Amino acid sequence: MAYLVMMAVRLVELHRVLKPTGSFYLHCDPTASHYLKIVLDQIFGVENCRNEIVWARTNAHNMNARYYSKIHDLLLFYTKGDDYTWNKQYTEYSEAQLSRYKSDEDDRLYTGRDLTMSTVQESRNFEWRGTQPPPHRSWGATLEQLEKWYAEGRILLKQDGTPRLDGLKVYLDELPGKQIASIWSDIPRIGNTSKERLGYPTQKPLALLERIIITSSNQGDLVLDAFAGCGTTIEAAANLSRKWIGIDVTHLAISLLKYRLADTFGEEVKYEIIGEPRDEASANALANQDRYQFQWWALSLIRARPYQGKKKGADKGVDGVIYYQDVDPDNPKKALTRKIVVQVKSGKVSIKDIRELESVVNNQDAVIGVFITLEQPTKPMLTQAAAAGRFQWLHVKQKTYPRIQIRTIRELLAGRGIEYPQTPVDVTFRKAKQATAQTPQLEIE
């Protein structure tokens, strides 16, 4: 119930800002879909529920379980009214459908299509070349069109030479394909080893979002994702020349969005982040409001990945990590992954914190420890950090880096990053595939 209350207030606002020609899609699993549909029916109106789309995202598994394997999610598709954007999409025909086609003398596959339709014009229920539609049916084309098809050899004939009612010859190579229906089984989930996977737990396939966006919007339209996550909707919208807005409640998601935009679109992307700290005062405000959100935001300033221990709360003194690839001193041809550990503090700090960080660096077999603080470090802290010595980069032995590095939020916001070996391969985060599409303006809130 708490989830439904949370969703209801958001769905009301999303309906409010949706354009009259707009469409709304909500992804959920079967445990919540029936509850959410009741809420959406009240907000959008039952008559504006267009589809419950079944996304068969995986093959059967857990075959020994005492229930049917759970292999699908649902997409609830609503519109604000009857005048909404709709671009038909097609997919390939199945083997069963292809088996209905025959080859003509030119080896072109064809099938017959009904020449009649339910009576809409009495004037079309006439005899044509010895054939007449049955009662309550009429020709689905004018006499001129029928004669044109006949002259082109597009009419299938009976043995006596009269037209067949299912006699319109339709060639497979002239058809766009099978129109996509409400069961989507051609878009699998992202595999654990897929190059598309970025490590976000609820990441959706890019193809899934591209299908939705192509169907329900046109180039230049605005796409809004109110639960943006790692930004799949945003990337899909950019690839398809749509404008977009992404919203997410966590600074962890916003960080992943920034990395994805940089990796996918590079310097070309232009966007504005609304709601992220831009100075010490707003950073202090975030820290006072939610220390975990502050921690995730601070880690994003140096592109560090939040640390996830095996148990909740078991961070072993590590808030974030950075990985880079070095060379193995025993085998120069072999890559060696090195670790940098990061601690974030929003309260008072002292020399004790630096001593503890040194211990964490040793226990974690890390090469560098980074201490991020809102408060200015004391002189003893700086002295202790300097006494920790320097780390030598194995690949370039004359290059060394401070083993313990202290950075204030003020310094990071001013552009002073941390010092560590910069290598072409970034192994801290999985990189999104680089795109070539020109991207429009982005807002992230």
HUNORLIN-V773652 format. One record per backbone hydrogen bond with DSSP energy under -1.0 kcal/mol. NH is the residue of the N-H (numbers start at 1). CO is the residue of the C=O. E is the energy in kcal/mol with one decimal. If there is no record, write none. Layout:
NH & CO & E
NH & CO & E
//
This chain:
5 & 1 & -2.4
6 & 2 & -2.3
7 & 3 & -2.6
8 & 4 & -2.8
9 & 5 & -1.6
11 & 7 & -2.9
12 & 8 & -2.2
13 & 9 & -1.4
14 & 10 & -2.4
15 & 11 & -2.3
16 & 12 & -1.7
17 & 13 & -2.0
18 & 14 & -1.0
22 & 19 & -2.1
24 & 78 & -3.3
26 & 76 & -1.8
28 & 74 & -2.5
32 & 29 & -1.9
33 & 29 & -1.4
36 & 32 & -2.5
37 & 33 & -2.3
38 & 34 & -1.1
39 & 35 & -1.6
40 & 36 & -2.9
41 & 37 & -2.7
42 & 38 & -1.5
43 & 39 & -1.7
44 & 40 & -3.3
45 & 41 & -1.0
48 & 45 & -1.6
49 & 46 & -1.7
50 & 77 & -2.2
51 & 77 & -1.5
53 & 75 & -3.1
54 & 182 & -2.9
55 & 73 & -2.6
56 & 184 & -2.1
57 & 55 & -1.6
58 & 71 & -1.3
65 & 62 & -1.9
73 & 55 & -2.2
74 & 28 & -3.2
75 & 53 & -2.4
76 & 26 & -2.7
77 & 51 & -2.6
78 & 24 & -2.8
79 & 48 & -1.8
80 & 22 & -1.4
84 & 82 & -1.3
85 & 21 & -2.0
87 & 215 & -2.8
91 & 178 & -2.9
98 & 94 & -2.4
99 & 95 & -1.6
100 & 97 & -1.3
101 & 98 & -1.6
102 & 110 & -2.9
104 & 108 & -1.9
107 & 104 & -2.1
110 & 102 & -2.7
111 & 170 & -2.0
113 & 168 & -2.0
115 & 165 & -3.8
117 & 138 & -2.3
119 & 136 & -1.8
124 & 121 & -2.0
125 & 122 & -1.8
126 & 124 & -1.5
128 & 131 & -3.6
131 & 128 & -1.5
137 & 134 & -1.5
138 & 117 & -2.3
139 & 124 & -1.7
140 & 115 & -3.4
146 & 142 & -2.5
147 & 143 & -2.5
148 & 144 & -1.9
149 & 145 & -2.5
150 & 146 & -2.2
151 & 147 & -2.4
152 & 148 & -1.6
153 & 150 & -1.3
154 & 149 & -3.1
156 & 167 & -3.4
158 & 162 & -3.3
161 & 158 & -1.7
164 & 156 & -2.5
167 & 164 & -1.5
168 & 113 & -2.1
169 & 154 & -3.8
170 & 111 & -2.9
172 & 109 & -2.5
174 & 171 & -1.4
175 & 172 & -1.5
178 & 91 & -2.8
180 & 89 & -2.4
184 & 54 & -3.3
189 & 57 & -3.2
194 & 191 & -1.4
203 & 200 & -1.7
209 & 205 & -1.4
210 & 206 & -2.4
211 & 207 & -2.0
212 & 208 & -1.6
213 & 209 & -2.6
214 & 210 & -2.6
215 & 211 & -2.1
216 & 212 & -2.1
220 & 241 & -2.2
221 & 218 & -2.3
223 & 243 & -2.4
225 & 245 & -2.3
228 & 247 & -3.0
231 & 228 & -2.5
235 & 231 & -2.4
236 & 232 & -2.5
237 & 233 & -2.7
238 & 234 & -2.3
239 & 235 & -2.6
240 & 236 & -1.4
241 & 238 & -1.6
242 & 237 & -2.9
243 & 221 & -2.6
244 & 441 & -1.1
245 & 223 & -2.2
246 & 443 & -2.7
247 & 225 & -2.4
254 & 250 & -1.7
255 & 251 & -2.0
256 & 252 & -2.1
257 & 253 & -2.4
258 & 254 & -2.2
259 & 255 & -2.3
260 & 256 & -2.5
261 & 257 & -2.6
262 & 258 & -2.3
263 & 259 & -2.8
264 & 260 & -2.7
265 & 261 & -2.6
266 & 262 & -1.3
268 & 265 & -1.4
272 & 442 & -2.5
274 & 444 & -3.8
283 & 279 & -2.0
284 & 280 & -2.7
285 & 281 & -2.0
286 & 282 & -2.0
287 & 283 & -2.3
288 & 284 & -2.3
289 & 285 & -1.6
290 & 286 & -3.0
294 & 290 & -2.1
295 & 291 & -2.3
296 & 292 & -2.5
297 & 293 & -2.4
298 & 294 & -2.9
299 & 295 & -2.2
300 & 296 & -1.5
302 & 299 & -1.3
304 & 299 & -2.5
305 & 321 & -3.0
307 & 319 & -2.4
314 & 311 & -2.1
315 & 313 & -1.7
318 & 315 & -2.1
319 & 342 & -2.6
320 & 342 & -1.8
321 & 305 & -2.4
322 & 340 & -2.3
324 & 338 & -1.7
326 & 336 & -3.8
328 & 334 & -2.2
331 & 328 & -1.0
334 & 331 & -2.6
336 & 326 & -3.1
338 & 324 & -3.2
340 & 322 & -2.7
341 & 368 & -2.0
342 & 320 & -2.6
343 & 370 & -2.7
345 & 372 & -2.9
353 & 350 & -1.2
355 & 351 & -2.0
356 & 352 & -2.2
357 & 353 & -2.0
358 & 354 & -2.2
359 & 355 & -1.7
360 & 356 & -2.2
361 & 357 & -2.6
362 & 358 & -1.8
363 & 359 & -2.6
364 & 360 & -2.6
365 & 362 & -1.0
366 & 361 & -2.5
367 & 339 & -2.6
369 & 403 & -2.8
370 & 341 & -2.6
371 & 405 & -3.2
372 & 343 & -3.1
373 & 407 & -2.0
374 & 345 & -1.5
382 & 378 & -1.9
383 & 379 & -2.4
384 & 380 & -2.5
385 & 381 & -2.3
386 & 382 & -2.2
387 & 383 & -2.0
389 & 386 & -1.4
391 & 401 & -4.0
393 & 399 & -2.6
399 & 396 & -2.4
401 & 391 & -2.4
403 & 389 & -2.4
405 & 369 & -2.7
407 & 371 & -2.8
409 & 373 & -1.8
412 & 408 & -2.3
413 & 409 & -2.6
414 & 410 & -1.3
415 & 412 & -1.2
416 & 411 & -2.6
417 & 415 & -1.0
435 & 264 & -3.7
442 & 270 & -1.3
444 & 272 & -2.5
445 & 246 & -2.1
//
